[in-house]
Amino acid sequence: MLQLQVLRQNPQWVKEKLAVKHFSDLSVVDAVLSLDEERKKLQLDFDNNQAKVNSTSKEIGMLMGKGQKEEAEAKKQEVAALKTMLEPISVRLAEVEKQLQDELVKLPNLPSDLVPAGKHAVDNLNVKEAGTKPALAADAVPHWDLIRKYDIIDFETGAKITGSGFPLYKGKGAKLQRALISYFLDYNTAAGYTEYLPPLMVNEMSAYSTGQLPDKEGQMYYMAADNYYMIPTAEVPVTNIYRDAMLKEADLPIKMTAYTPCFRREAGSFGADVRGLNRLHQFDKVEIVQLVHPDKSYETLDSMVTHVEGLLQALELPYRILRLCGGDMSFASALTYDFEVYSAAQQKWLEVSSVSNFETFQANRMKVRFKDEKGKPQLAHTLNGSSMALPRIVAALLENNQVTDGINMPAVLQPYLGFAKIQ
């Protein structure tokens, strides 16, 4: 959530920044500022009247002590009148505060100065491209055909058990999932991240704190009986570990990693890009999250990008790194880098990771603060990244490494798998 003081100080600059994200309803900024002014006036009126109640009440005690009962009774009536005036002010103040909050949460995070101009994915900036695209045989096939050929994932039975987009992994397919998860977690913990295994459902406050609510309400699975949401990513429960925390500056940075299944409705998704593993309702992902000092967050973002890049290099996959334009960024992000791997049989780039700096946006919602060296509370900065999402990694590994007699596995995974080739 944006900080009110930022809007108060330079509303025109805020509008210009929101325009970079192609946020259309800039009148929300004016509404927030108008409600904020009304709130401040109401609070001042309330405080002034309450002060009069307090001072007059003290006078009553003094008059009673002196035996001046008539004067004391007159003051009591004055206090009663003041309290009557307080009630409508209090009611209106509560209404305005709610309206202010409702308007404020409509505003997305402000983009960093590093965010490129643009509205669509084609406007993203290609920062780096590396690795060698494999030259496949003429009879190479996409991963959904390889999956069927080697009987490693069963989409039909998954659909029977649950529905479309819920695959059933089996045999070497299940082993590959477990190997990737173990390798990613080991890689992350070796880099100083503490491993967590969080709940797979979160309450409304947790989803609100990281920016899923109210922005992505329709994309999450909702458990109405308990008012819980199935997590769309481990970022949500892991970042909320420190909700309402007052940290010490020496505690930062806090580095966390977690594996979880992820659940997304993907409402409205259709077309060729949903075939096979390209788009699922349930998938596995390993996440990295950091809470850092504001002065260190962009340095940390760069280090997290390098960290994720190392995983793709180890898996020997061709990849590219994109800096997202304003129109292609998430609601909560200030700056995002996407990683895509090249899927040779599909002849297309597949997104496998996003690494983002949220600056104070999530921390302000969660009240994650630390005391600086002067003892003054400050909001921390939060960052997260996929490290990594499995489905499209698996798709690229299967397609890019297919040979006549099977599918070769990267050397880094073989100790986890116990085999070098899917046959």
C-alpha positions in Angstrom: 0.0 0.0 0.0 1.3 3.5 -0.8 2.2 5.7 2.1 -0.1 8.7 2.6 2.8 11.0 3.2 4.1 10.2 -0.4 0.8 11.3 -1.9 0.6 14.4 0.2 4.1 15.6 -0.6 3.8 15.3 -4.4 0.5 14.2 -5.9 1.3 15.2 -9.4 4.5 13.1 -9.3 2.5 10.1 -8.0 0.0 10.5 -10.9 2.9 10.5 -13.4 4.3 7.4 -11.9 1.0 5.6 -11.9 0.6 6.5 -15.6 3.8 4.5 -16.3 1.9 1.5 -15.0 -1.1 2.5 -17.2 -3.3 2.9 -14.1 -6.3 4.6 -15.6 -8.3 6.0 -12.7 -5.9 8.7 -11.5 -8.9 10.5 -9.8 -8.4 8.0 -7.0 -5.3 10.0 -5.9 -7.6 13.1 -5.6 -10.2 11.2 -3.7 -7.6 9.9 -1.2 -6.2 13.4 -0.6 -9.7 14.8 -0.2 -10.7 12.1 2.3 -7.4 12.5 4.1 -8.0 16.3 4.6 -11.5 15.6 5.9 -10.1 12.9 8.2 -7.6 15.4 9.6 -10.2 18.1 10.2 -12.6 15.6 11.9 -9.7 14.3 14.1 -8.8 17.8 15.1 -12.5 18.6 16.0 -12.7 15.4 18.0 -9.5 16.0 19.8 -10.4 19.7 20.6 -13.8 18.7 22.0 -12.4 15.8 23.9 -9.8 18.2 25.5 -12.7 20.4 26.5 -14.5 17.5 28.1 -11.4 16.5 30.0 -10.6 20.1 31.2 -14.3 20.8 32.1 -14.5 17.5 34.0 -11.5 18.5 36.1 -13.3 21.8 36.9 -16.3 19.9 38.1 -14.2 18.0 40.7 -12.6 21.3 41.9 -16.0 23.0 42.2 -17.4 20.1 44.1 -14.5 20.2 46.4 -15.2 23.8 47.2 -18.8 23.2 47.8 -19.9 25.1 44.7 -22.6 22.6 43.6 -24.6 24.9 41.3 -21.5 25.8 39.3 -20.5 22.1 39.2 -24.0 21.1 37.9 -23.7 23.8 35.2 -20.3 22.3 34.1 -21.8 18.8 34.1 -24.4 20.0 31.6 -21.7 21.6 29.5 -19.8 18.2 29.5 -23.0 16.4 28.5 -23.4 18.8 25.6 -19.8 18.4 24.5 -20.1 14.6 24.6 -23.2 14.8 22.4 -21.2 16.7 19.9 -18.5 14.1 20.0 -20.7 11.2 18.9 -21.5 12.3 15.3 -17.9 13.4 14.8 -16.7 10.0 15.9 -19.2 8.2 13.6 -18.2 10.3 10.6 -14.5 9.9 11.4 -14.9 6.1 11.3 -16.8 6.4 8.0 -14.1 8.6 6.4 -11.3 6.4 7.6 -12.9 3.3 6.0 -13.5 5.2 2.8 -9.9 6.4 2.8 -8.6 2.9 3.2 -10.9 1.6 0.5 -9.6 4.1 -2.0 -6.0 3.8 -0.9 -5.9 0.0 -1.6 -7.0 0.7 -5.2 -3.6 2.3 -6.0 -0.8 0.0 -7.2 2.8 0.4 -6.2 4.8 3.2 -7.9 7.2 1.9 -10.5 11.0 2.4 -10.1 12.8 4.9 -12.4 14.4 1.8 -14.0 11.0 0.6 -15.4 10.8 0.9 -19.2 7.9 2.6 -20.8 5.4 0.4 -22.5 2.1 -1.3 -22.1 2.4 -4.9 -23.3 4.9 -7.8 -23.1 6.4 -6.8 -26.4 7.6 -3.6 -24.8 9.7 -5.4 -22.1 13.4 -4.8 -22.2 15.6 -7.7 -23.1 18.5 -7.3 -20.6 20.4 -10.5 -21.3 20.2 -13.7 -23.4 22.5 -16.6 -22.8 22.9 -20.3 -23.5 22.7 -22.3 -26.7 19.4 -23.1 -28.3 19.6 -26.9 -29.2 19.3 -28.1 -32.7 16.7 -30.8 -32.5 16.1 -33.6 -34.9 13.4 -33.2 -37.6 11.1 -35.6 -35.7 11.4 -33.7 -32.4 8.0 -33.3 -30.6 6.7 -31.0 -27.9 6.7 -32.0 -24.2 3.0 -33.2 -24.1 3.9 -35.9 -26.7 7.1 -36.8 -24.8 5.1 -37.1 -21.6 2.7 -39.5 -23.2 5.5 -41.5 -24.9 7.4 -42.1 -21.7 4.4 -42.3 -19.4 5.7 -39.8 -16.8 2.7 -37.5 -16.4 -1.0 -38.4 -16.6 -3.2 -35.5 -17.5 -6.3 -37.6 -18.1 -6.3 -39.3 -14.7 -5.5 -35.9 -13.0 -8.6 -34.5 -14.7 -10.7 -37.5 -13.6 -9.5 -37.0 -10.0 -9.9 -33.2 -9.9 -10.2 -31.4 -13.2 -8.3 -30.0 -16.2 -5.0 -28.4 -15.1 -4.3 -30.8 -12.2 -1.8 -33.3 -13.6 -0.8 -36.6 -12.0 3.0 -37.2 -11.9 4.1 -40.8 -12.0 7.3 -42.8 -12.1 10.3 -40.8 -13.4 8.0 -37.8 -13.8 7.4 -37.7 -10.1 11.1 -38.4 -9.4 12.0 -35.4 -11.6 9.6 -33.1 -9.7 11.2 -34.2 -6.4 14.7 -33.9 -7.7 14.1 -30.3 -9.0 12.5 -29.3 -5.7 15.4 -30.7 -3.6 18.1 -29.2 -5.9 16.5 -25.8 -5.8 16.1 -25.8 -2.0 19.7 -27.0 -1.5 21.0 -24.3 -3.9 19.0 -21.7 -2.0 20.0 -22.8 1.5 23.6 -22.9 0.4 23.3 -19.2 -0.4 22.1 -18.4 3.1 18.3 -18.7 2.8 16.5 -20.3 5.7 14.1 -23.1 4.6 10.4 -23.0 5.7 7.5 -25.3 5.0 4.5 -22.9 5.4 0.7 -23.5 5.4 -0.9 -23.9 2.0 -4.0 -21.8 3.0 -3.9 -18.3 4.3 -6.4 -15.9 5.9 -7.7 -12.8 4.3 -5.2 -10.5 6.1 -2.2 -12.5 4.8 -3.5 -12.3 1.2 -4.2 -8.6 1.6 -0.7 -7.9 3.1 1.2 -9.1 0.1 -1.1 -7.5 -2.4 -3.2 -10.4 -3.7 -6.3 -8.8 -2.2 -8.2 -7.0 -3.5 -6.3 -7.1 -6.8 -6.3 -10.9 -7.6 -9.3 -12.1 -5.7 -10.8 -13.8 -8.7 -7.6 -15.8 -9.4 -7.4 -17.5 -6.0 -9.3 -20.6 -4.8 -11.5 -19.6 -1.9 -12.6 -21.8 1.0 -15.8 -20.0 1.9 -16.6 -22.0 5.0 -13.5 -20.8 6.8 -12.7 -17.6 4.8 -9.3 -19.0 3.8 -7.5 -18.8 0.4 -5.3 -21.4 -1.2 -1.9 -19.9 -1.8 -1.0 -18.8 -5.4 2.7 -18.7 -4.3 4.8 -19.4 -1.2 5.5 -15.6 -1.2 2.2 -15.0 0.6 2.7 -17.2 3.7 6.4 -16.7 3.9 6.4 -12.9 3.7 3.7 -12.8 6.3 5.9 -14.6 8.9 7.1 -11.1 9.9 3.7 -9.3 9.7 3.4 -6.8 12.6 7.1 -7.3 13.5 9.4 -4.7 14.9 12.9 -5.8 13.9 16.3 -4.6 14.8 18.4 -3.1 12.0 21.0 -5.9 12.8 18.4 -8.5 11.9 18.4 -7.5 8.3 18.6 -9.0 5.7 16.2 -11.8 6.4 16.5 -14.5 3.7 13.8 -17.2 3.4 13.1 -20.0 1.0 10.2 -22.4 0.7 8.8 -25.1 -1.5 5.0 -25.3 -1.9 2.4 -26.4 -4.3 0.7 -23.3 -5.8 -3.0 -23.0 -6.7 -4.3 -20.6 -9.4 -7.7 -20.5 -11.0 -6.2 -19.0 -14.2 -9.7 -17.7 -15.0 -9.9 -16.6 -18.6 -6.8 -18.4 -19.8 -7.2 -20.2 -23.2 -5.4 -20.9 -26.4 -2.3 -22.8 -27.5 -0.2 -21.6 -24.5 -2.3 -23.7 -22.1 -1.3 -27.1 -23.6 0.6 -29.6 -21.5 2.6 -28.0 -18.6 2.4 -24.5 -20.0 -0.4 -23.4 -17.7 -1.8 -25.3 -14.7 -4.2 -24.8 -11.8 -1.8 -26.6 -9.4 2.0 -26.7 -9.8 5.1 -26.8 -7.7 7.4 -23.9 -7.0 10.3 -23.0 -4.8 10.4 -19.3 -3.7 13.0 -17.0 -2.3 12.0 -13.9 -0.1 14.1 -11.2 1.5 13.4 -8.5 4.0 16.1 -5.8 3.7 17.1 -2.3 4.7 15.7 0.2 2.2 19.2 1.3 1.2 20.1 -2.2 0.2 17.0 -3.3 -1.7 18.1 -2.7 -5.3 21.5 -4.2 -4.6 19.7 -7.2 -3.2 17.4 -7.3 -6.3 20.5 -7.6 -8.5 21.9 -10.4 -6.3 18.6 -12.3 -6.5 18.6 -12.0 -10.3 22.1 -13.4 -10.4 21.1 -16.2 -8.0 18.2 -17.3 -10.2 20.4 -17.0 -13.3 22.8 -19.5 -11.7 20.1 -22.1 -11.5 19.3 -21.9 -15.2 23.0 -22.1 -16.1 23.3 -25.2 -14.0 20.3 -26.8 -15.7 22.0 -25.9 -19.1 18.9 -24.2 -20.4 19.0 -21.3 -22.9 17.4 -18.3 -21.2 16.8 -14.6 -21.3 16.2 -11.9 -18.7 13.6 -9.2 -19.3 13.0 -6.0 -17.4 9.2 -5.6 -17.4 7.7 -2.4 -18.7 5.1 -0.5 -16.7 2.1 -2.0 -18.3 3.3 -5.6 -17.8 4.2 -5.4 -14.1 2.2 -6.7 -11.2 0.1 -4.5 -8.9 2.5 -4.6 -6.0 5.9 -4.5 -7.8 8.2 -1.5 -8.1 10.6 -3.3 -10.5 10.4 -6.9 -11.9 12.8 -9.0 -13.9 11.3 -12.1 -15.7 13.3 -15.1 -16.7 12.3 -17.1 -19.7 13.7 -20.4 -21.1 13.7 -21.4 -24.7 11.5 -24.3 -25.5 13.0 -25.8 -28.6 10.2 -28.1 -29.8 7.6 -25.3 -29.3 10.0 -22.7 -30.6 9.0 -20.2 -28.1 10.1 -18.6 -24.8 8.4 -19.7 -21.6 8.4 -17.6 -18.4 9.8 -19.6 -15.5 10.6 -16.9 -12.9 9.9 -13.4 -11.8 12.1 -11.5 -9.3 10.6 -8.4 -7.9 11.3 -5.5 -5.5 8.2 -4.3 -3.7 10.0 -1.5 -1.8 7.7 -0.6 1.1 4.4 -1.5 -0.6 4.0 -4.9 1.2 5.8 -3.8 4.3 3.3 -0.9 4.8 0.4 -3.3 4.6 2.0 -5.8 6.9 3.6 -3.2 9.3 7.0 -4.9 8.9 9.4 -2.4 10.5 12.8 -2.1 12.0 14.5 0.4 14.3 17.4 2.3 12.7 20.6 3.2 14.6 18.8 6.3 16.1 15.9 4.1 17.3 13.4 5.5 14.8 11.0 2.9 13.2 11.3 2.5 9.4 9.5 0.2 7.0 11.6 -2.6 5.6 11.7 -3.4 1.9 10.5 -6.8 0.7 11.6 -8.8 -2.4 10.7 -12.2 -3.8 11.5 -14.4 -6.7 10.7 -17.8 -8.2 13.6 -20.1 -7.6 12.0 -21.8 -9.5 8.6 -22.7 -10.9 8.7 -26.3 -12.1 6.2 -26.8 -15.0 7.8 -24.9 -17.7 11.3 -25.8 -16.5 10.2 -29.5 -16.9 8.7 -28.7 -20.3 12.0 -27.1 -21.6 14.1 -29.9 -20.1 12.1 -32.6 -21.8 11.9 -30.8 -25.2 15.5 -29.5 -25.3 17.2 -32.8 -24.2 15.2 -35.3 -26.3 17.3 -37.7 -28.3 16.6 -40.8 -30.3 16.5 -43.2 -27.3 15.1 -41.0 -24.6 15.6 -37.7 -22.8 18.9 -36.8 -21.2 18.9 -35.2 -17.8 21.3 -32.4 -16.8 24.4 -33.5 -14.8 23.4 -31.4 -11.8 20.2 -33.3 -11.4 21.5 -36.8 -11.8 22.6 -37.3 -8.2 19.1 -36.4 -7.1 17.4 -38.6 -9.7 19.5 -41.7 -9.6 19.3 -41.9 -13.4 20.8 -40.0 -16.4 18.1 -40.5 -18.9 14.3 -40.9 -19.1 13.7 -43.9 -21.3 
